[in-house]
Amino acid sequence: MSDTLQLPGTPEHPGQMRLSRIQVCNWGTLDGYHDVDVPRKGFLVTGGSGSGKSTLIDAVSAVLVPPTHLRFNAAAQEEAGRGSGRSLVSYIRGAWRRGADDESGDLASVYLRPKATFSAIALTYADGAERCVTLLLLLYLRSGDNSATGVKRLHGVGEHSPDDPLDLPDLFGYLRGGIDKRALKREIPAVRFHDSYSAFAAAFRRRLGIASEAAQLLLHRTLSAKSLSSLDQLFRDFMLDEPDTFAIADRAVEQFAELRQAHRSVVDVRRQIAHLGPLAELASARDRVLARESELDAESRAFPAVQSAVTTELVEEELRTARGALVAAESTVASAREEVNAQQATSEDLRARLRGSG
């Protein structure tokens, strides 16, 4: 209960920025343009399964939640324990059922907008007095492109008075053939456009009085609060700052892991030394054996030449000896011939005498 007196006709919590209007165009099964006024006291979104409750809530999440943390149909995902199959592409295309592909026969999503199309979301926040802030998310997909990387997007933040609302249909002309960023920035000066989500989020947090990104994540978590297991979990995960001891513990774990890795490296090096140490002596012994082998190979290759040289020398020595013996023999033969000739002469002389004596 508030202690302040609420006067008749005074808005709830004057000065506080509250969601006052949701505009969507070509978002999931919400084909075309839809405009939803949100009472300052709030209202209940209800309906049967498939009536579009989550589709509308996911439109709010697509604008306010960082893309890296965004989960569409969060409540259904947590209850089922698995993804719902919804994605930014399926919302832009308007996936509404699964059917058999005409060519392959495989099950595939059936889209309301299979060709080039755009989607647009505008969230207007009001302080209940004279100030309004409208957040814009503009999306575009080319024909035939169903990849997440093919989604072109532009964010915008505009401030205006309640009497001069920012109507989403005024922007449609800049989206039909793609997002005409230059024309939008030129023709819609009341809106500050951003290509990156981080700059966009910083701008709207400052205008809406949101302290940090954690508050955006808390909002996203409360959208699936029907499956929240306990308030302790809600406070612990989304509302309480993480203690400094967590960071100290993380650093200790990292340092322990580094020390363990260093110890493993030292042990590995010791094992390598133990295995590789004897290899030095073995390598030296191998080098000595290879050197001796090389010497023996050289001697083996040189042996035939040495053998031939020695043999030649011996033969030449024997030849010289034989030649000396030959000279001596020839001298002896010459002497013997002279003796024979002398004897023959004597013999002839004796025969002649014999014949002379009759």
KEBAMAR-431388 format. One line per field, with one value per residue (C-alpha): x, y, z. Coordinates in Angstrom, 3 decimals, m for minus. Layout:
KEBAMAR-431388
xx [X, ...]
yy [Y, ...]
zz [Z, ...]
END
This chain:
KEBAMAR-431388
xx [0.000, 1.303, 1.281, 0.657, m2.872, m4.088, m6.302, m9.134, m7.925, m4.259, m2.376, m0.900, 2.605, 3.008, 6.474, 7.153, 7.640, 5.105, 4.207, 1.207, 1.024, 2.161, 2.210, 3.168, 3.117, 3.754, 4.901, 4.254, 0.566, m0.273, m0.364, m0.661, m0.847, m2.130, m2.356, m2.836, m3.378, m2.032, m3.859, m1.554, m2.994, m2.146, m4.374, m4.610, m3.604, m5.623, m6.892, m6.779, m3.724, m2.565, m4.538, m1.362, m0.560, 3.061, 3.388, 2.498, 4.738, 7.609, 7.246, 7.942, 10.896, 12.351, 12.672, 13.777, 15.980, 19.553, 19.625, 22.201, 19.804, 16.539, 14.395, 11.026, 8.028, 10.165, 7.403, 6.612, 10.298, 10.893, 7.804, 8.601, 12.320, 13.131, 12.888, 9.561, 10.971, 10.209, 12.888, 13.240, 13.012, 9.849, 8.226, 9.186, 7.971, 4.822, 5.215, 1.783, 1.885, 3.957, 3.149, 4.602, 6.911, 5.495, 8.826, 10.538, 7.538, 9.436, 7.762, 8.486, 7.102, 4.295, 4.704, 2.203, 4.888, 7.251, 8.488, 10.414, 8.799, 9.320, 8.281, 8.001, 7.430, 6.899, 6.664, 5.509, 6.208, 4.561, 5.163, 1.460, 1.972, 3.650, 6.467, 6.441, 9.270, 8.751, 11.157, 11.309, 12.512, 12.461, 13.258, 13.544, 14.116, 14.756, 12.803, 14.138, 16.424, 15.473, 18.825, 19.302, 22.273, 20.062, 17.836, 18.385, 17.480, 17.351, 16.566, 15.180, 14.341, 12.011, 10.724, 7.399, 4.332, 1.115, m0.614, 1.893, 2.087, 4.576, 2.449, 4.110, 2.252, 4.076, 7.251, 5.926, 6.851, 10.525, 10.443, 8.762, 11.873, 14.298, 15.121, 15.878, 18.081, 19.087, 15.517, 14.343, 17.067, 16.359, 12.550, 11.950, 14.203, 12.257, 13.677, 17.327, 18.159, 20.887, 22.426, 23.774, 21.651, 24.146, 23.846, 20.058, 19.811, 22.007, 19.785, 16.441, 17.757, 18.786, 15.371, 13.298, 15.310, 16.536, 19.687, 21.439, 21.074, 20.321, 16.918, 16.171, 17.040, 14.861, 11.935, 12.534, 12.588, 9.315, 7.608, 7.948, 7.189, 4.473, 7.232, 9.323, 10.299, 10.884, 11.229, 14.677, 15.753, 14.277, 16.098, 19.346, 19.633, 18.140, 17.918, 20.968, 24.403, 26.898, 29.221, 32.862, 33.829, 32.484, 35.080, 37.786, 36.732, 36.743, 40.244, 41.395, 39.990, 41.696, 45.008, 44.695, 44.035, 47.110, 49.222, 47.912, 48.755, 52.234, 52.771, 51.684, 54.132, 56.986, 56.126, 56.012, 59.411, 60.924, 59.593, 60.966, 64.390, 64.328, 63.503, 65.727, 68.814, 70.353, 69.910, 72.910, 75.406, 73.693, 73.951, 77.704, 78.278, 76.335, 78.428, 81.649, 80.433, 79.369, 82.795, 84.605, 82.290, 83.140, 86.872, 86.506, 84.466, 87.190, 89.869, 87.760, 87.361, 91.131, 92.286, 92.161, 94.460, 96.933, 96.887, 97.581, 100.440, 102.105, 101.640, 103.121, 106.131, 106.742, 106.407, 108.769, 111.314, 111.050, 111.330, 114.539, 115.965, 114.975, 116.540, 119.843, 119.764, 119.049, 122.084, 124.294, 122.898, 123.462, 127.110, 127.581, 126.015, 128.380, 131.402, 130.195, 129.760, 133.259, 134.538, 132.521, 133.908, 137.442, 136.908, 135.395, 138.445, 140.763, 138.674, 138.881, 142.610, 143.094, 140.924, 142.954, 146.201, 144.714, 143.820, 147.235, 149.055, 147.013]
yy [0.000, 3.470, 6.188, 8.934, 10.089, 9.142, 11.950, 11.130, 11.406, 11.198, 8.531, 5.533, 6.355, 9.663, 10.164, 6.455, 5.252, 2.504, 0.632, 2.357, 1.073, m1.898, m1.682, m4.652, m5.308, m8.655, m10.316, m14.055, m14.787, m11.151, m10.417, m6.778, m3.905, m4.275, m1.558, m2.480, 0.164, m0.814, 0.778, 2.349, 0.045, m2.928, m5.579, m9.331, m11.086, m14.270, m16.656, m20.219, m22.024, m20.538, m17.308, m15.184, m14.452, m15.541, m13.891, m10.521, m11.034, m12.141, m8.880, m7.010, m9.293, m8.833, m5.098, m5.121, m8.220, m8.438, m10.823, m13.081, m13.727, m13.728, m16.875, m16.781, m18.401, m18.764, m20.177, m23.000, m23.785, m24.119, m26.233, m28.609, m28.651, m27.927, m25.192, m24.211, m23.833, m20.104, m17.781, m14.277, m15.643, m17.637, m14.532, m12.356, m14.969, m15.733, m19.476, m20.792, m24.565, m27.514, m29.066, m31.338, m29.714, m29.937, m31.015, m33.186, m34.266, m33.438, m31.570, m27.850, m24.636, m22.958, m19.164, m16.361, m14.176, m16.362, m13.550, m10.395, m8.931, m6.644, m6.717, m3.764, m3.397, m0.196, m0.011, 3.287, 4.171, 7.117, 8.850, 9.600, 13.302, 14.907, 12.590, 9.514, 7.347, 4.955, 2.094, 0.775, m2.504, m2.699, m6.004, m7.073, m10.377, m10.793, m13.298, m16.841, m16.001, m17.805, m17.516, m15.654, m13.795, m12.554, m10.522, m6.781, m4.753, m1.183, 0.102, 3.474, 5.590, 8.565, 11.047, 12.800, 14.109, 12.135, 14.559, 13.783, 9.972, 8.013, 5.796, 2.757, 2.937, 6.210, 4.161, 1.437, 3.345, 3.150, m0.644, m2.229, m2.548, m2.921, m0.712, 2.734, 3.942, 7.215, 8.240, 7.260, 9.285, 12.206, 12.167, 11.079, 13.414, 12.794, 9.257, 8.435, 5.296, 2.796, m0.059, m1.862, m3.175, m2.104, 1.586, 1.245, m0.441, 2.201, 4.931, 3.494, 2.451, 6.035, 7.373, 4.762, 4.800, 1.200, 0.777, m2.023, m4.873, m7.171, m5.477, m6.323, m9.968, m9.932, m8.710, m11.491, m13.999, m12.775, m13.398, m17.118, m16.805, m19.456, m22.070, m20.354, m22.989, m20.620, m16.963, m17.779, m18.695, m15.466, m13.317, m15.259, m15.401, m12.064, m9.578, m10.079, m8.997, m11.765, m11.815, m10.853, m14.204, m15.884, m14.055, m14.926, m18.572, m18.523, m17.054, m19.655, m22.426, m20.947, m20.637, m24.193, m25.403, m23.513, m25.028, m28.482, m28.017, m26.753, m29.794, m32.089, m30.345, m30.823, m34.513, m34.940, m33.249, m35.494, m38.564, m37.310, m36.750, m40.254, m41.777, m39.551, m39.379, m42.751, m41.793, m39.397, m42.212, m44.508, m41.805, m41.377, m45.155, m45.242, m42.385, m44.248, m47.435, m45.523, m43.786, m47.160, m48.577, m45.666, m46.275, m49.968, m49.172, m46.787, m49.435, m52.029, m49.795, m49.046, m52.704, m53.789, m50.913, m51.641, m55.360, m54.613, m52.263, m54.882, m57.649, m55.455, m54.639, m58.358, m59.318, m56.547, m57.741, m61.322, m59.973, m58.128, m61.305, m63.365, m60.832, m61.029, m64.819, m64.578, m62.345, m64.770, m67.716, m65.932, m65.262, m68.924, m69.966, m67.645, m69.091, m72.597, m71.765, m70.404, m73.589, m75.690, m73.703, m74.164, m77.870, m78.103, m76.354, m78.709, m81.645, m80.429, m79.942, m83.474, m84.933, m83.051, m84.406, m87.859, m87.644, m86.287, m89.164, m91.563]
zz [0.000, m0.871, 1.804, m0.787, m1.475, m4.962, m6.287, m8.710, m12.310, m11.321, m13.309, m11.566, m10.313, m12.153, m13.640, m13.948, m17.537, m18.262, m21.431, m23.002, m26.569, m28.657, m32.441, m34.595, m38.307, m40.011, m36.805, m36.801, m37.347, m36.621, m40.329, m41.284, m38.799, m35.224, m32.566, m28.886, m26.194, m22.781, m19.797, m17.238, m14.569, m16.781, m18.290, m18.684, m21.910, m22.139, m24.759, m25.968, m27.255, m30.548, m30.105, m30.256, m26.612, m26.857, m30.250, m28.743, m25.705, m27.950, m29.874, m26.633, m25.896, m29.394, m28.704, m25.069, m24.757, m26.122, m29.116, m27.434, m24.515, m26.449, m26.306, m27.979, m26.284, m23.153, m20.975, m23.386, m23.798, m20.077, m19.510, m22.354, m21.658, m25.307, m27.918, m29.421, m32.912, m32.996, m34.288, m35.642, m39.183, m38.460, m36.962, m39.936, m42.417, m40.421, m39.924, m38.972, m39.527, m40.731, m44.076, m46.748, m49.296, m52.834, m54.353, m51.724, m49.654, m46.441, m43.603, m43.796, m42.319, m44.205, m44.270, m44.564, m46.152, m48.202, m50.475, m49.595, m46.493, m43.533, m39.883, m37.556, m33.801, m31.820, m28.019, m26.575, m22.938, m21.173, m17.865, m17.421, m18.036, m21.043, m22.049, m24.263, m25.570, m28.483, m29.215, m32.777, m34.262, m38.070, m39.807, m43.450, m45.278, m48.977, m51.025, m50.690, m47.766, m44.553, m42.769, m39.504, m41.001, m43.828, m41.474, m41.911, m38.838, m37.611, m34.112, m33.183, m30.124, m30.379, m27.775, m28.302, m26.516, m26.045, m28.450, m31.215, m31.262, m33.351, m35.594, m37.118, m40.480, m41.185, m41.640, m43.945, m47.088, m46.117, m45.597, m48.611, m50.775, m47.900, m44.930, m46.374, m43.510, m45.113, m45.865, m42.378, m40.686, m42.998, m42.940, m39.326, m37.315, m34.104, m33.998, m33.351, m35.344, m34.367, m36.367, m33.291, m30.442, m27.767, m28.719, m28.982, m25.557, m23.911, m25.382, m24.241, m20.808, m20.207, m21.272, m19.450, m16.227, m16.526, m14.472, m16.368, m18.816, m15.879, m15.540, m19.170, m18.496, m15.375, m17.476, m19.971, m17.109, m15.652, m18.988, m18.252, m14.537, m14.719, m14.771, m12.089, m9.532, m6.595, m5.658, m4.298, m7.797, m9.180, m6.613, m6.802, m10.605, m11.644, m8.783, m6.588, m7.724, m8.042, m4.984, m5.495, m4.021, m7.171, m9.258, m6.713, m6.840, m10.643, m10.669, m8.138, m10.304, m13.370, m11.516, m10.192, m13.706, m14.912, m12.109, m12.873, m16.513, m15.590, m13.341, m16.140, m18.452, m15.954, m15.543, m19.308, m19.683, m17.004, m18.760, m22.045, m20.452, m18.943, m22.315, m24.435, m22.116, m23.192, m26.809, m26.666, m25.882, m28.353, m30.980, m30.272, m30.498, m33.742, m35.128, m34.234, m35.889, m38.981, m39.129, m38.871, m41.493, m43.748, m43.246, m44.025, m47.097, m48.285, m47.661, m49.396, m52.422, m52.455, m51.987, m55.670, m56.701, m53.874, m54.718, m58.355, m57.459, m55.167, m57.719, m60.452, m58.283, m57.531, m61.171, m62.235, m59.627, m60.943, m64.485, m63.643, m62.042, m65.074, m67.400, m65.433, m65.596, m69.319, m69.889, m67.925, m69.873, m73.151, m72.116, m71.194, m74.498, m76.379, m74.563, m75.256, m78.920, m79.091, m77.462, m79.877, m82.802, m81.490, m81.055, m84.502, m85.934, m84.102, m85.287, m88.883, m88.595, m87.238, m90.020, m92.586, m91.156, m91.072, m94.685, m95.527, m93.910, m95.978]
END
